[in-house]
């Protein structure tokens, strides 16, 4: 990590890490980026229209009135020497072609899951598994509710044991920060040298 240089007293620029916030349509990606970002987030939201009724599946999210059509962008400083750039992906299937471009340079991802509609995030999990991009799963408790424990959700999503699953609330800054820190911990663990097996 970057930091102070004791030889000349200068402070190096912090390391920056690109992180994707992904998941299905209406799982809370825009809310998460907005909750945790220390800057005013960039949003590319457009109102849902009657023309999209036959395309967009609003089952379980009938109250949704807008959707991300390109990306969300935010920034959060995790430590003095570490800044995360957050890119929220569009959730609707017709915008998934953008995910490949957004994934360029990303070191990891948060896959948000709506516990009411876990199947809506299967495609995001598959996307990162196929590209070997490390990710954690944040289970967004809508209305503050988490009716199922994390391990039960892990089993329902068929996730391996090394993928952290965290209960969170996309509206709460500290909750979102905890999910991001869990991802950073996983990224660090992936690059740390492993002990040689005993002979």
GUNU-574996 format. One record per residue (C-alpha): x, y, z. Coordinates in Angstrom, 1 decimal. Layout:
! residues N
<pt east="X" north="Y" up="Z"/>
...
//
This chain:
! residues 199
<pt east="0.0" north="0.0" up="0.0"/>
<pt east="1.1" north="3.6" up="-0.6"/>
<pt east="1.9" north="5.8" up="2.4"/>
<pt east="4.3" north="8.2" up="3.9"/>
<pt east="7.9" north="8.2" up="2.7"/>
<pt east="10.1" north="8.6" up="5.8"/>
<pt east="13.1" north="9.8" up="3.7"/>
<pt east="11.6" north="13.1" up="2.5"/>
<pt east="8.4" north="13.6" up="4.6"/>
<pt east="6.1" north="13.5" up="1.6"/>
<pt east="2.9" north="11.5" up="1.5"/>
<pt east="2.3" north="9.2" up="-1.5"/>
<pt east="-1.1" north="9.2" up="-3.3"/>
<pt east="-3.4" north="6.5" up="-2.0"/>
<pt east="-3.9" north="3.2" up="-3.8"/>
<pt east="-7.1" north="3.1" up="-5.7"/>
<pt east="-9.1" north="0.0" up="-6.3"/>
<pt east="-12.0" north="-0.4" up="-8.8"/>
<pt east="-14.9" north="-2.4" up="-7.3"/>
<pt east="-18.2" north="-3.4" up="-9.0"/>
<pt east="-21.5" north="-3.4" up="-7.3"/>
<pt east="-23.6" north="-5.9" up="-9.2"/>
<pt east="-26.8" north="-7.9" up="-9.0"/>
<pt east="-30.2" north="-8.3" up="-10.5"/>
<pt east="-32.8" north="-5.7" up="-11.3"/>
<pt east="-34.0" north="-3.8" up="-8.3"/>
<pt east="-31.7" north="-5.4" up="-5.6"/>
<pt east="-30.4" north="-2.1" up="-4.2"/>
<pt east="-27.2" north="-1.3" up="-6.2"/>
<pt east="-27.9" north="2.4" up="-6.7"/>
<pt east="-29.0" north="2.7" up="-3.1"/>
<pt east="-25.8" north="1.0" up="-1.8"/>
<pt east="-23.5" north="3.3" up="-3.9"/>
<pt east="-25.4" north="6.3" up="-2.8"/>
<pt east="-25.3" north="5.3" up="0.9"/>
<pt east="-21.6" north="4.6" up="1.2"/>
<pt east="-20.1" north="7.1" up="-1.3"/>
<pt east="-18.3" north="10.1" up="0.3"/>
<pt east="-19.0" north="12.2" up="-2.8"/>
<pt east="-22.2" north="12.9" up="-4.5"/>
<pt east="-22.7" north="9.8" up="-6.6"/>
<pt east="-23.0" north="9.9" up="-10.4"/>
<pt east="-26.3" north="8.2" up="-11.4"/>
<pt east="-27.7" north="7.3" up="-14.8"/>
<pt east="-31.3" north="6.6" up="-13.8"/>
<pt east="-34.3" north="6.9" up="-16.1"/>
<pt east="-38.0" north="6.5" up="-15.2"/>
<pt east="-39.6" north="3.2" up="-15.9"/>
<pt east="-42.2" north="3.6" up="-18.7"/>
<pt east="-45.2" north="1.8" up="-20.0"/>
<pt east="-43.1" north="0.7" up="-23.0"/>
<pt east="-41.0" north="-1.5" up="-20.7"/>
<pt east="-43.8" north="-3.3" up="-19.0"/>
<pt east="-43.5" north="-6.3" up="-21.3"/>
<pt east="-39.7" north="-6.4" up="-20.8"/>
<pt east="-39.0" north="-5.6" up="-17.1"/>
<pt east="-40.1" north="-8.1" up="-14.5"/>
<pt east="-41.4" north="-6.0" up="-11.6"/>
<pt east="-42.6" north="-9.0" up="-9.6"/>
<pt east="-41.8" north="-8.3" up="-6.0"/>
<pt east="-40.6" north="-4.7" up="-6.7"/>
<pt east="-43.8" north="-3.1" up="-8.0"/>
<pt east="-43.0" north="0.1" up="-6.2"/>
<pt east="-39.8" north="0.7" up="-8.4"/>
<pt east="-40.1" north="3.8" up="-10.5"/>
<pt east="-36.7" north="4.2" up="-12.1"/>
<pt east="-33.8" north="2.1" up="-13.3"/>
<pt east="-30.0" north="2.5" up="-14.0"/>
<pt east="-29.3" north="2.5" up="-17.7"/>
<pt east="-25.5" north="2.8" up="-17.7"/>
<pt east="-23.8" north="2.9" up="-14.3"/>
<pt east="-23.6" north="4.4" up="-10.8"/>
<pt east="-20.3" north="5.8" up="-9.6"/>
<pt east="-19.1" north="6.6" up="-6.1"/>
<pt east="-16.0" north="6.7" up="-4.0"/>
<pt east="-15.1" north="5.7" up="-0.4"/>
<pt east="-11.9" north="6.0" up="1.5"/>
<pt east="-11.3" north="2.8" up="3.5"/>
<pt east="-8.0" north="3.9" up="4.9"/>
<pt east="-5.5" north="6.7" up="4.5"/>
<pt east="-3.7" north="4.7" up="1.8"/>
<pt east="-6.8" north="3.0" up="0.2"/>
<pt east="-9.6" north="4.5" up="-1.8"/>
<pt east="-12.3" north="2.4" up="-3.5"/>
<pt east="-14.0" north="3.5" up="-6.7"/>
<pt east="-17.4" north="2.0" up="-6.9"/>
<pt east="-19.2" north="1.2" up="-10.2"/>
<pt east="-22.8" north="0.0" up="-9.9"/>
<pt east="-23.9" north="-2.1" up="-12.9"/>
<pt east="-27.3" north="-1.9" up="-14.6"/>
<pt east="-29.5" north="-4.7" up="-13.5"/>
<pt east="-31.9" north="-5.2" up="-16.5"/>
<pt east="-31.0" north="-7.9" up="-18.9"/>
<pt east="-31.0" north="-5.7" up="-21.9"/>
<pt east="-28.2" north="-3.6" up="-20.4"/>
<pt east="-26.0" north="-6.6" up="-19.4"/>
<pt east="-23.7" north="-6.0" up="-22.5"/>
<pt east="-22.2" north="-3.2" up="-20.5"/>
<pt east="-20.9" north="-5.5" up="-17.8"/>
<pt east="-17.9" north="-6.6" up="-19.8"/>
<pt east="-16.7" north="-3.0" up="-20.2"/>
<pt east="-17.4" north="-2.1" up="-16.6"/>
<pt east="-15.4" north="-5.2" up="-15.4"/>
<pt east="-12.2" north="-4.1" up="-17.1"/>
<pt east="-9.7" north="-3.3" up="-14.3"/>
<pt east="-12.0" north="-4.3" up="-11.5"/>
<pt east="-10.2" north="-6.2" up="-8.7"/>
<pt east="-13.4" north="-7.5" up="-7.1"/>
<pt east="-17.1" north="-7.2" up="-6.8"/>
<pt east="-20.1" north="-7.1" up="-4.4"/>
<pt east="-23.0" north="-9.1" up="-5.6"/>
<pt east="-26.2" north="-7.8" up="-3.9"/>
<pt east="-29.0" north="-10.3" up="-3.4"/>
<pt east="-32.6" north="-9.5" up="-2.7"/>
<pt east="-33.6" north="-12.2" up="-0.2"/>
<pt east="-37.2" north="-12.1" up="-1.7"/>
<pt east="-35.8" north="-12.8" up="-5.2"/>
<pt east="-32.4" north="-14.6" up="-4.9"/>
<pt east="-32.7" north="-15.9" up="-8.5"/>
<pt east="-32.4" north="-12.3" up="-9.8"/>
<pt east="-28.7" north="-12.4" up="-8.8"/>
<pt east="-27.7" north="-15.8" up="-10.3"/>
<pt east="-26.5" north="-14.1" up="-13.5"/>
<pt east="-24.2" north="-11.8" up="-11.6"/>
<pt east="-22.7" north="-14.7" up="-9.6"/>
<pt east="-22.1" north="-16.6" up="-12.8"/>
<pt east="-20.5" north="-13.6" up="-14.4"/>
<pt east="-17.8" north="-13.2" up="-11.8"/>
<pt east="-17.2" north="-16.9" up="-11.3"/>
<pt east="-16.6" north="-17.3" up="-15.0"/>
<pt east="-14.1" north="-14.5" up="-15.1"/>
<pt east="-12.4" north="-15.5" up="-11.8"/>
<pt east="-13.1" north="-12.1" up="-10.3"/>
<pt east="-13.3" north="-12.4" up="-6.5"/>
<pt east="-16.6" north="-11.3" up="-5.0"/>
<pt east="-18.6" north="-11.3" up="-1.8"/>
<pt east="-22.4" north="-11.5" up="-1.5"/>
<pt east="-24.3" north="-8.9" up="0.4"/>
<pt east="-27.9" north="-10.0" up="1.2"/>
<pt east="-29.9" north="-6.8" up="1.2"/>
<pt east="-32.6" north="-6.9" up="3.9"/>
<pt east="-35.5" north="-4.8" up="2.4"/>
<pt east="-37.3" north="-2.9" up="5.2"/>
<pt east="-34.5" north="-4.0" up="7.5"/>
<pt east="-35.7" north="-7.7" up="7.5"/>
<pt east="-33.4" north="-10.7" up="7.2"/>
<pt east="-35.7" north="-13.8" up="7.5"/>
<pt east="-32.9" north="-16.3" up="6.6"/>
<pt east="-29.5" north="-16.8" up="8.1"/>
<pt east="-26.4" north="-16.2" up="5.9"/>
<pt east="-25.5" north="-19.9" up="5.7"/>
<pt east="-28.9" north="-20.9" up="4.5"/>
<pt east="-28.6" north="-18.2" up="1.7"/>
<pt east="-25.2" north="-19.6" up="0.8"/>
<pt east="-26.7" north="-23.0" up="0.3"/>
<pt east="-29.5" north="-21.7" up="-1.8"/>
<pt east="-27.1" north="-19.9" up="-4.0"/>
<pt east="-24.7" north="-22.9" up="-4.2"/>
<pt east="-21.8" north="-20.7" up="-3.2"/>
<pt east="-18.4" north="-22.2" up="-2.2"/>
<pt east="-17.2" north="-21.8" up="1.4"/>
<pt east="-14.6" north="-19.1" up="0.5"/>
<pt east="-17.2" north="-16.6" up="-0.7"/>
<pt east="-18.3" north="-14.4" up="2.2"/>
<pt east="-22.0" north="-14.0" up="2.6"/>
<pt east="-23.0" north="-11.0" up="4.7"/>
<pt east="-26.4" north="-9.7" up="5.8"/>
<pt east="-26.6" north="-6.0" up="5.1"/>
<pt east="-28.9" north="-3.0" up="4.6"/>
<pt east="-28.1" north="-1.0" up="1.4"/>
<pt east="-29.6" north="2.1" up="3.0"/>
<pt east="-27.1" north="2.1" up="5.9"/>
<pt east="-23.5" north="3.5" up="5.3"/>
<pt east="-21.9" north="1.4" up="8.0"/>
<pt east="-23.5" north="-1.8" up="6.8"/>
<pt east="-22.3" north="-1.2" up="3.3"/>
<pt east="-18.8" north="-0.3" up="4.5"/>
<pt east="-18.6" north="-3.6" up="6.3"/>
<pt east="-19.5" north="-5.5" up="3.1"/>
<pt east="-16.7" north="-3.6" up="1.2"/>
<pt east="-14.2" north="-4.3" up="4.0"/>
<pt east="-15.0" north="-8.0" up="3.8"/>
<pt east="-14.3" north="-7.8" up="0.0"/>
<pt east="-10.9" north="-6.1" up="0.7"/>
<pt east="-10.1" north="-8.7" up="3.2"/>
<pt east="-10.8" north="-11.4" up="0.6"/>
<pt east="-8.7" north="-9.7" up="-2.0"/>
<pt east="-5.8" north="-9.4" up="0.5"/>
<pt east="-6.1" north="-13.1" up="1.4"/>
<pt east="-6.0" north="-14.1" up="-2.2"/>
<pt east="-2.6" north="-12.4" up="-2.8"/>
<pt east="-1.0" north="-13.4" up="0.5"/>
<pt east="1.5" north="-16.2" up="0.1"/>
<pt east="0.3" north="-19.5" up="1.4"/>
<pt east="2.4" north="-21.7" up="3.7"/>
<pt east="4.1" north="-24.6" up="2.0"/>
<pt east="2.6" north="-28.0" up="2.8"/>
<pt east="4.6" north="-30.0" up="5.4"/>
<pt east="6.7" north="-32.8" up="4.0"/>
//
